[in-house]
Amino acid sequence: MLKNVAAVVLDGFSPFELSLTYEVFGVDRSDDGLPPYDFAMVAGEPGLLRGDAGFTIDGAAGLDRLGHADLVVVSPADEPVGGGPRQEVPHALLSALQHTVRRGARVLSVCSGAFVLGAAGLLDGRRCTTHWRYADVLARRYPAATVDPAVLYVDADPVITSAGTAAGIDACLYLIRKEQGANVANGIARRMVVPPHRDGGQAQYLQRPLPDVPADTLAGILSWMERNLDQPMSVDELATRAHMSSRTFARRFRQETGTTPKKWLIGQRVLLAQQLLEHTDEGVDTVAARTGFGSAAVLRHHFHSCRDITPDAYRRTFRGRE
């Protein structure tokens, strides 16, 4: 169970990325019925820690605090001289992170915090990500890792890595949803006024500018798709509704969402299935019909592909916790 969270701070830390960890796990929201976390900032090295824009941290907890954490979050830290991701990481911190994983807890990196996990050998043989600007450097420095520069976050349990800034929030909320269910994740997201879920496979950024077209965005058609997930949809039908050719619609959809219409639709249907499994007693056949999958077999296939768990097992886990 996710209850005890420690955020590692190194010299050269980024105040914003560090504060987002505190915002997710350090704020007591029990007045909204949300579970509080035992949160602490942990000094990854001795002495006064200096961050960007004149921020400093003194008096953070020692490394022994990591021994009690269910989750250890490593925020980005640049070299004190010259900038760029840290190369020299204290041996004591690397040993503590290795011990964290060995005893069955999780570690999560935000942005270039992945370099610290790489230095600890925790990315070896695992798929991972970081901010797209640093992805090539990470791959060269830790060739045993499989670096994916295009995604928001990667769950290679017990090691979770995320891209820049907002993707760190996405990864934290993803883990909360995975461990404590949609109610908790959605409640925290609502208080933070951020999207409750962005799929980890979504693109980090758009490589091409959006073309000049009469419609500013596809927000209208996306909203319609969300409201009609139980209905069959083809790219041709969606393109007609959006007043575009199928080819133009598919291209613009990828530019605006970072994925294809089919993958986006499956992701939204799986999210709806999660909510129905958590909050209703409807059978899997009914859930399949309401989410547009048509049959329980198709639902099970896509649900397991996206969440690595069957719908029945998901319901037993999260209905039991609520």
ROLUMKOL-233252 format. One line per 10 residues: their letters; for each residue x, y, z of N, C-alpha, C, O. Coordinates in steps of 0.05 Angstrom, whole numbers. Example, Ala and Ser with C-alpha at 12.3 -4.5 7.8 and 13.67 -1.06 7.14 Angstrom:
! residues 2
as = 264,-114,156,246,-90,156,264,-66,156,285,-66,169; 257,-45,142,273,-21,143,258,1,157,268,23,161
***
This chain:
! residues 322
mlknvaavvl = 17,-24,0,0,0,0,18,25,0,38,25,13; 9,45,-14,25,70,-17,18,89,5,-3,102,5; 35,90,25,30,108,48,53,126,55,49,149,63; 78,116,52,101,130,61,118,138,36,127,121,21; 122,164,33,136,174,9,159,192,17,157,209,35; 182,188,4,206,204,9,215,216,-18,216,202,-38; 222,242,-17,231,256,-41,261,263,-37,268,277,-18; 278,252,-54,307,257,-52,314,284,-64,306,291,-86; 330,299,-49,340,325,-58,370,325,-61,384,316,-42; 380,334,-84,409,336,-88,416,365,-93,399,381,-101
dgfspfelsl = 442,372,-90,451,398,-96,447,403,-126,452,386,-143; 437,427,-133,430,433,-161,401,426,-167,394,424,-191; 384,422,-147,357,413,-151,340,434,-165,346,458,-164; 319,425,-178,300,442,-191,276,446,-172,262,427,-166; 271,470,-162,250,475,-143,222,466,-152,207,455,-137; 216,471,-178,189,465,-187,185,435,-188,164,425,-178; 203,419,-199,200,390,-200,199,378,-172,184,359,-168; 215,389,-154,214,379,-127,187,386,-114,175,369,-100; 177,410,-119,152,418,-106,128,403,-117,108,399,-103; 129,393,-142,106,378,-152,103,352,-137,81,342,-133
tyevfgvdrs = 126,340,-129,124,316,-112,111,322,-85,94,307,-76; 118,345,-74,105,353,-49,76,358,-53,59,351,-36; 69,371,-75,41,378,-81,24,353,-83,1,353,-74; 34,332,-95,19,307,-98,17,292,-71,-4,284,-63; 40,289,-58,41,271,-34,43,285,-8,38,273,13; 51,311,-8,57,324,18,34,340,29,34,347,53; 13,346,13,-10,362,22,-31,343,35,-39,323,23; -39,350,58,-60,335,72,-87,342,61,-97,364,65; -100,323,47,-126,327,36,-147,309,49,-167,302,37; -142,302,74,-161,285,88,-188,298,92,-208,284,97
ddglppydfa = -189,325,90,-215,339,93,-233,332,69,-257,336,71; -222,322,48,-237,313,25,-240,283,24,-249,271,4; -233,270,46,-235,241,47,-213,226,32,-215,202,27; -191,240,26,-169,228,12,-147,220,32,-144,233,53; -133,198,27,-114,188,46,-89,206,48,-78,214,27; -81,213,72,-56,228,75,-32,210,72,-33,186,76; -9,222,64,16,207,61,36,217,82,37,241,88; 52,198,92,74,206,109,97,214,90,111,197,79; 100,241,87,119,251,67,143,265,79,140,278,100; 166,261,68,190,274,78,209,280,55,210,265,35
mvagepgllr = 223,302,57,245,308,39,271,297,51,276,300,75; 286,284,34,311,271,43,335,282,28,335,284,4; 355,290,43,379,301,31,396,278,19,404,259,33; 400,280,-7,416,259,-20,445,261,-16,461,243,-22; 454,284,-4,482,288,2,483,308,25,464,324,29; 505,309,40,506,327,64,510,356,56,518,362,33; 504,373,75,509,402,71,484,417,62,463,405,58; 488,443,58,467,460,48,462,454,18,481,454,3; 437,449,11,431,442,-17,420,467,-31,402,480,-22; 432,473,-54,425,497,-69,411,490,-95,420,472,-109
gdagftidga = 389,503,-100,374,499,-124,374,523,-142,387,543,-137; 358,521,-163,355,543,-182,343,568,-168,329,565,-148; 349,591,-179,336,616,-171,340,623,-141,323,636,-129; 362,613,-130,369,621,-102,355,604,-81,358,611,-57; 340,583,-88,327,566,-68,349,550,-54,368,540,-66; 346,546,-27,363,528,-12,347,511,6,324,518,14; 358,488,13,345,469,32,365,461,53,387,452,46; 358,464,78,375,455,99,358,440,119,335,447,124; 369,419,131,354,405,152,336,383,142,318,374,156; 339,375,117,323,352,106,331,327,121,352,325,133
agldrlghad = 314,307,119,319,281,133,343,267,121,351,273,98; 355,249,136,378,234,127,370,210,110,346,204,107; 390,197,98,384,175,79,371,151,93,358,135,79; 373,149,119,360,127,133,330,128,130,316,108,133; 319,152,124,290,155,120,280,139,96,257,132,95; 298,134,77,290,119,53,283,90,60,268,77,46; 294,80,82,289,53,90,260,47,99,252,24,101; 244,69,103,217,65,112,197,72,90,173,69,93; 206,81,67,189,91,46,177,69,28,191,50,21; 152,72,21,140,55,1,147,64,-27,148,49,-46
lvvvspadep = 152,91,-29,159,103,-54,181,123,-50,179,140,-32; 202,122,-66,223,142,-65,223,157,-92,226,145,-113; 219,183,-91,218,200,-115,244,215,-118,253,228,-99; 257,213,-141,282,227,-146,277,249,-166,270,244,-190; 280,274,-158,275,297,-175,301,304,-190,322,294,-182; 299,320,-211,323,326,-227,342,344,-211,334,360,-194; 368,341,-217,388,357,-205,410,361,-225,420,341,-237; 419,385,-230,440,391,-248,467,392,-234,468,396,-210; 488,388,-249,515,391,-238,518,419,-226,510,438,-239; 529,421,-202,532,448,-190,548,467,-208,544,491,-207
vgggprqevp = 567,456,-224,582,473,-242,577,463,-270,582,439,-276; 569,481,-288,566,474,-316,538,465,-324,533,464,-348; 521,458,-305,494,449,-312,494,421,-325,515,408,-326; 470,413,-334,467,386,-345,463,365,-323,468,370,-300; 452,342,-331,445,321,-311,469,313,-294,492,312,-304; 464,307,-269,485,299,-251,500,274,-261,488,255,-271; 527,275,-259,543,252,-265,554,239,-239,554,215,-236; 563,256,-221,573,246,-195,550,245,-175,539,266,-168; 543,221,-167,522,218,-147,534,204,-123,548,184,-126; 528,214,-99,540,201,-75,535,171,-73,513,162,-78
hallsalqht = 556,157,-67,554,127,-65,533,119,-45,518,99,-49; 531,133,-23,512,126,-2,483,127,-13,467,111,-6; 477,147,-30,451,150,-41,446,127,-61,424,115,-61; 465,120,-77,462,98,-96,456,72,-81,439,57,-90; 471,67,-60,466,43,-44,438,43,-32,425,22,-31; 429,66,-22,403,68,-10,381,63,-31,361,50,-24; 384,73,-55,364,68,-76,364,39,-84,343,27,-89; 387,26,-86,389,-2,-92,375,-19,-71,360,-37,-77; 379,-11,-46,366,-25,-24,336,-21,-24,321,-40,-18; 327,3,-32,298,8,-34,285,-12,-53,264,-23,-46
vrrgarvlsv = 297,-16,-76,285,-35,-96,288,-64,-86,269,-80,-89; 310,-71,-74,314,-99,-64,293,-106,-43,284,-129,-42; 285,-87,-27,266,-94,-5,237,-92,-15,218,-96,1; 233,-86,-41,206,-87,-52,191,-61,-54,168,-61,-62; 204,-38,-48,192,-12,-51,196,-2,-80,211,-14,-95; 183,20,-86,186,31,-113,203,56,-113,206,70,-93; 215,62,-137,229,87,-141,217,100,-166,209,86,-185; 215,127,-165,203,141,-188,220,166,-193,226,181,-175; 228,169,-218,244,193,-225,228,213,-241,210,205,-257; 234,238,-237,221,260,-252,243,272,-269,264,280,-260
csgafvlgaa = 238,274,-295,255,287,-314,283,275,-313,286,250,-315; 304,291,-309,332,280,-309,339,266,-283,362,257,-280; 320,264,-265,325,246,-242,330,218,-250,341,202,-235; 323,211,-275,329,184,-286,359,178,-286,367,155,-284; 375,199,-288,404,195,-289,414,184,-262,434,169,-261; 401,192,-240,409,182,-214,402,152,-212,418,136,-202; 378,145,-222,371,117,-222,390,101,-240,397,78,-234; 398,113,-263,417,100,-280,444,95,-267,456,74,-270; 453,115,-251,478,112,-237,477,90,-216,497,77,-210; 453,85,-206,449,63,-186,445,36,-199,442,16,-185
glldgrrctt = 446,35,-226,442,10,-240,413,1,-242,408,-22,-250; 394,18,-234,366,10,-233,352,11,-260,330,2,-263; 365,23,-280,354,24,-307,364,1,-325,353,-3,-346; 384,-13,-315,396,-35,-332,375,-56,-338,362,-67,-320; 371,-62,-363,352,-83,-372,324,-74,-370,305,-90,-373; 319,-48,-366,292,-38,-363,287,-17,-384,305,-2,-393; 261,-15,-392,252,7,-409,248,32,-391,239,29,-369; 255,55,-401,254,79,-385,251,104,-403,252,102,-427; 247,127,-390,246,152,-405,257,174,-388,262,171,-364; 260,197,-401,268,222,-388,259,245,-406,247,239,-427
hwryadvlar = 266,269,-399,259,291,-417,272,287,-444,295,278,-446; 258,292,-466,268,286,-492,295,299,-498,310,288,-514; 301,322,-486,326,335,-491,350,318,-481,372,321,-491; 345,302,-460,366,286,-448,366,257,-455,383,242,-446; 347,249,-472,344,220,-477,369,208,-490,377,186,-482; 381,221,-510,405,210,-523,428,208,-503,443,189,-503; 430,228,-486,452,228,-466,448,204,-446,467,190,-439; 423,200,-438,417,178,-419,423,151,-432,435,134,-419; 416,148,-458,421,123,-472,451,118,-475,460,95,-473; 467,139,-480,496,136,-483,509,130,-456,527,113,-455
rypaatvdpa = 499,143,-435,512,140,-409,505,112,-397,522,101,-383; 481,102,-402,473,77,-391,462,59,-413,438,55,-416; 480,47,-429,473,31,-453,457,6,-446,444,-5,-464; 457,-3,-421,441,-27,-414,412,-20,-410,395,-38,-408; 405,6,-410,377,14,-408,365,17,-436,379,22,-456; 339,14,-438,324,18,-463,309,44,-460,288,45,-447; 319,65,-472,308,92,-468,288,98,-490,294,96,-514; 264,105,-481,243,113,-500,239,143,-497,228,152,-477; 248,159,-517,246,188,-514,219,200,-520,216,224,-517; 200,184,-529,175,195,-540,152,194,-520,131,206,-526
vlyvdadpvi = 154,181,-497,131,177,-480,132,194,-455,153,206,-448; 109,196,-441,107,212,-417,119,198,-393,133,211,-377; 114,173,-390,125,158,-367,125,128,-374,111,119,-392; 142,113,-360,145,85,-364,143,71,-337,157,78,-318; 126,51,-335,124,35,-311,139,8,-316,128,-10,-329; 163,7,-306,179,-18,-307,181,-27,-278,203,-30,-267; 159,-32,-266,156,-38,-237,179,-56,-227,184,-77,-238; 193,-47,-206,187,-25,-187,200,1,-194,201,19,-177; 209,5,-218,222,29,-227,204,44,-246,197,33,-267; 197,69,-239,180,85,-256,195,110,-264,207,123,-246
tsagtaagid = 196,116,-290,210,140,-299,191,158,-314,173,148,-327; 196,184,-312,178,203,-326,193,225,-340,217,229,-333; 180,238,-358,193,259,-373,191,286,-358,188,285,-333; 192,308,-372,194,334,-358,169,343,-344,147,338,-353; 173,355,-321,154,371,-306,126,358,-304,121,341,-286; 107,366,-321,79,356,-319,78,326,-321,60,314,-309; 96,314,-336,96,284,-338,102,272,-311,94,249,-305; 117,286,-293,121,276,-266,96,274,-251,91,255,-236; 78,294,-254,52,293,-241,36,270,-252,23,255,-237; 37,266,-279,22,244,-291,31,217,-280,15,200,-274
aclylirkeq = 58,214,-277,68,188,-267,60,184,-238,53,161,-230; 60,205,-221,52,202,-193,22,195,-192,14,177,-176; 5,208,-207,-23,202,-207,-29,174,-218,-47,160,-209; -13,166,-238,-16,139,-249,-11,118,-227,-26,99,-225; 11,123,-212,17,103,-191,-4,103,-169,-11,82,-159; -15,126,-162,-36,128,-142,-61,113,-153,-74,98,-138; -68,117,-178,-90,103,-190,-86,73,-189,-104,58,-183; -62,64,-195,-55,36,-196,-57,24,-168,-66,1,-165; -48,38,-148,-46,27,-121,-71,32,-104,-79,16,-88; -84,55,-109,-106,63,-91,-132,69,-105,-152,76,-93
ganvangiar = -133,65,-132,-158,68,-147,-163,95,-158,-150,115,-151; -183,96,-176,-189,121,-190,-200,142,-172,-195,166,-177; -215,135,-151,-227,156,-134,-205,173,-121,-208,198,-121; -184,160,-111,-163,175,-98,-148,192,-118,-143,216,-114; -140,180,-141,-125,195,-161,-141,218,-172,-130,240,-175; -167,213,-178,-183,235,-188,-187,257,-168,-188,281,-175; -190,249,-142,-193,269,-121,-169,287,-118,-172,312,-116; -146,276,-119,-121,292,-118,-118,310,-142,-112,333,-140; -124,298,-166,-122,314,-190,-142,337,-190,-135,359,-199; -165,333,-179,-185,354,-178,-176,377,-160,-179,400,-167
rmvvpphrdg = -163,370,-138,-153,391,-120,-130,406,-133,-126,430,-128; -114,392,-149,-91,404,-162,-99,418,-188,-83,433,-200; -124,413,-197,-134,424,-223,-116,415,-246,-106,432,-261; -112,389,-248,-96,378,-270,-112,354,-281,-130,344,-268; -106,345,-305,-120,322,-316,-116,297,-298,-93,292,-290; -137,282,-293,-134,259,-275,-118,236,-287,-107,219,-273; -116,235,-314,-101,214,-326,-92,221,-354,-108,230,-371; -66,218,-359,-55,219,-386,-40,193,-390,-22,186,-374; -46,179,-411,-33,153,-415,-3,156,-418,6,175,-431; 12,138,-407,41,140,-408,53,139,-435,74,150,-440
gqaqylqrpl = 39,126,-454,48,124,-481,43,149,-498,51,150,-522; 30,169,-487,25,193,-502,51,207,-508,70,206,-493; 52,221,-531,77,234,-540,84,257,-521,67,271,-511; 111,260,-517,120,282,-500,115,309,-513,107,328,-499; 118,311,-539,115,337,-552,108,332,-581,112,310,-592; 98,352,-595,91,350,-623,113,360,-640,122,383,-637; 123,344,-658,146,351,-674,139,370,-697,157,385,-706; 114,371,-706,107,388,-728,86,408,-720,68,401,-704; 88,433,-729,67,452,-723,40,443,-735,40,430,-756; 18,451,-722,-8,444,-733,-13,460,-758,-6,483,-760
pdvpadtlag = -24,447,-779,-29,461,-804,-52,481,-801,-68,479,-783; -53,499,-819,-74,519,-820,-99,506,-830,-102,501,-854; -119,502,-813,-144,491,-821,-167,507,-809,-162,521,-790; -191,505,-820,-213,522,-810,-219,517,-781,-224,536,-766; -219,492,-772,-224,486,-743,-199,490,-727,-178,480,-735; -201,503,-704,-177,508,-688,-166,482,-676,-142,477,-677; -183,466,-665,-175,441,-653,-196,419,-658,-217,425,-670; -190,395,-650,-209,373,-651,-224,369,-625,-236,348,-620; -225,390,-608,-237,388,-582,-266,378,-584,-275,362,-568; -281,389,-604,-309,381,-607,-313,352,-613,-329,339,-600
ilswmernld = -297,341,-631,-300,313,-638,-290,295,-616,-301,273,-612; -269,304,-602,-259,288,-579,-280,287,-557,-285,266,-545; -294,309,-552,-315,309,-532,-338,291,-541,-349,276,-524; -345,292,-567,-366,274,-576,-358,245,-573,-375,228,-565; -333,238,-579,-324,210,-576,-326,201,-547,-334,179,-541; -318,219,-528,-320,212,-500,-348,207,-491,-353,189,-474; -367,222,-502,-395,219,-494,-408,194,-507,-430,186,-499; -396,183,-528,-408,161,-543,-390,137,-545,-389,124,-566; -376,131,-523,-357,109,-524,-370,82,-529,-357,63,-538; -396,80,-524,-409,54,-528,-417,50,-557,-426,28,-565
qpmsvdelat = -413,70,-574,-421,68,-602,-397,60,-619,-374,67,-614; -402,44,-641,-381,38,-659,-372,63,-674,-388,80,-681; -345,65,-678,-334,89,-691,-312,80,-711,-295,64,-703; -313,90,-734,-291,85,-753,-278,112,-760,-291,133,-756; -254,111,-769,-240,136,-777,-255,151,-798,-257,175,-797; -267,136,-817,-282,149,-838,-306,164,-827,-312,186,-835; -320,151,-808,-344,164,-797,-336,188,-780,-350,209,-781; -314,186,-765,-305,209,-749,-296,232,-767,-301,255,-761; -282,225,-788,-273,246,-807,-297,260,-819,-296,285,-822; -318,246,-826,-342,258,-837,-354,277,-817,-362,299,-824
rahmssrtfa = -355,268,-792,-367,285,-771,-350,310,-767,-360,332,-760; -323,308,-771,-305,330,-767,-302,347,-793,-288,367,-793; -316,339,-814,-316,353,-840,-287,354,-851,-278,374,-861; -275,330,-851,-248,327,-862,-246,302,-878,-263,284,-875; -226,300,-894,-220,274,-907,-209,255,-886,-199,265,-866; -211,229,-890,-200,210,-871,-171,214,-866,-161,212,-844; -156,219,-888,-127,223,-886,-120,248,-869,-102,247,-852; -134,270,-875,-129,294,-860,-137,291,-831,-122,300,-813; -159,278,-826,-168,274,-798,-148,257,-782,-141,265,-760; -138,235,-794,-119,218,-780,-93,233,-774,-82,231,-753
rrfrqetgtt = -84,249,-794,-59,264,-790,-63,285,-768,-46,288,-750; -85,300,-769,-90,321,-749,-95,309,-721,-86,320,-701; -108,286,-720,-113,273,-694,-86,266,-681,-83,271,-657; -67,255,-696,-41,248,-685,-26,274,-676,-13,274,-655; -29,295,-692,-15,320,-685,-26,332,-659,-11,343,-643; -52,329,-654,-64,341,-631,-63,323,-606,-63,334,-584; -63,297,-609,-64,279,-586,-38,263,-583,-34,252,-561; -22,261,-603,2,245,-601,-2,216,-606,16,200,-603; -26,208,-615,-32,180,-619,-53,178,-642,-62,198,-652; -60,153,-648,-80,149,-670,-108,149,-658,-111,145,-634
pkkwligqrv = -128,153,-675,-156,152,-665,-162,126,-651,-176,125,-631; -153,104,-663,-159,77,-651,-147,74,-624,-160,65,-605; -121,81,-620,-108,79,-594,-120,97,-574,-124,89,-551; -127,121,-582,-140,140,-563,-167,130,-554,-173,131,-530; -182,119,-573,-209,108,-566,-206,85,-547,-222,83,-528; -188,66,-553,-184,44,-535,-177,53,-507,-187,43,-487; -159,73,-505,-151,83,-479,-174,95,-464,-176,90,-439; -191,110,-477,-214,122,-464,-234,101,-455,-247,103,-434; -238,80,-471,-256,59,-464,-246,43,-441,-262,34,-424; -220,39,-439,-209,25,-416,-212,41,-391,-218,31,-370
llaqqlleht = -208,68,-393,-213,85,-370,-241,84,-360,-246,82,-336; -261,84,-379,-289,82,-371,-294,54,-358,-309,52,-339; -282,33,-369,-285,7,-358,-275,6,-329,-287,-6,-312; -252,19,-324,-241,21,-297,-262,33,-278,-267,22,-256; -274,55,-286,-293,68,-269,-317,51,-263,-327,50,-241; -327,37,-284,-350,20,-280,-344,-4,-263,-360,-13,-246; -320,-15,-266,-312,-38,-249,-309,-30,-220,-314,-46,-202; -300,-5,-215,-296,4,-188,-322,12,-174,-325,8,-150; -340,24,-190,-363,37,-177,-390,25,-183,-410,35,-173; -391,3,-198,-417,-10,-203,-413,-40,-199,-391,-50,-196
degvdtvaar = -436,-54,-198,-436,-83,-196,-443,-96,-222,-448,-120,-223; -442,-81,-244,-449,-92,-270,-429,-113,-278,-405,-111,-273; -439,-134,-291,-423,-156,-301,-404,-147,-323,-408,-126,-335; -384,-164,-328,-364,-157,-348,-377,-153,-376,-368,-136,-392; -397,-170,-382,-411,-167,-408,-424,-140,-411,-422,-127,-432; -437,-130,-389,-450,-104,-390,-429,-82,-392,-433,-62,-407; -407,-85,-377,-386,-65,-378,-375,-64,-407,-369,-42,-417; -371,-87,-419,-361,-88,-447,-380,-73,-466,-371,-59,-483; -406,-77,-462,-426,-63,-479,-425,-33,-475,-426,-18,-494; -424,-25,-449,-425,4,-443,-400,19,-452,-400,43,-456
tgfgsaavlr = -378,4,-455,-353,17,-463,-347,14,-492,-326,23,-501; -364,1,-507,-360,-2,-536,-343,-24,-545,-337,-26,-568; -335,-42,-526,-318,-64,-534,-335,-87,-545,-324,-105,-559; -360,-87,-539,-378,-106,-551,-381,-133,-537,-403,-142,-531; -358,-145,-531,-359,-171,-517,-339,-171,-494,-320,-156,-493; -344,-189,-475,-326,-192,-452,-298,-200,-461,-278,-191,-449; -297,-217,-482,-270,-226,-491,-254,-203,-502,-230,-201,-496; -267,-185,-517,-252,-162,-528,-244,-143,-506,-222,-132,-506; -262,-138,-487,-256,-122,-463,-231,-133,-448,-213,-118,-442; -232,-159,-443,-210,-171,-428,-183,-168,-443,-163,-162,-431
hhfhscrdit = -184,-171,-469,-160,-169,-485,-148,-141,-483,-124,-138,-477; -164,-120,-487,-154,-93,-487,-147,-84,-459,-128,-69,-454; -164,-92,-439,-159,-84,-412,-132,-95,-402,-116,-81,-390; -127,-120,-408,-102,-133,-399,-78,-121,-414,-57,-117,-403; -82,-114,-440,-60,-102,-455,-53,-75,-444,-29,-67,-444; -73,-59,-435,-68,-32,-426,-60,-31,-396,-44,-14,-388; -71,-49,-380,-67,-47,-351,-53,-71,-339,-47,-72,-315; -47,-91,-355,-32,-115,-346,-47,-129,-323,-34,-139,-305; -73,-128,-324,-89,-142,-304,-116,-147,-317,-124,-133,-335; -130,-168,-308,-156,-174,-320,-177,-156,-307,-173,-146,-285
pdayrrtfrg = -200,-152,-321,-221,-135,-309,-231,-147,-282,-236,-132,-263; -234,-173,-280,-243,-185,-255,-224,-181,-233,-231,-174,-210; -198,-184,-238,-178,-180,-218,-177,-151,-210,-173,-144,-186; -180,-133,-229,-180,-104,-223,-203,-98,-204,-199,-83,-185; -227,-108,-210,-250,-103,-193,-245,-113,-165,-251,-100,-145; -235,-138,-162,-230,-149,-136,-211,-132,-120,-214,-128,-96; -190,-122,-134,-170,-106,-120,-181,-79,-111,-178,-72,-87; -193,-64,-129,-200,-37,-122,-228,-34,-108,-232,-16,-93; -246,-52,-114,-271,-51,-99,-266,-59,-70,-278,-48,-52; -247,-78,-66,-241,-86,-39,-229,-64,-22,-234,-61,1
re = -211,-48,-36,-198,-26,-21,-217,-4,-14,-215,8,7; -236,2,-32,-255,23,-25,-274,14,-3,-292,29,5
***
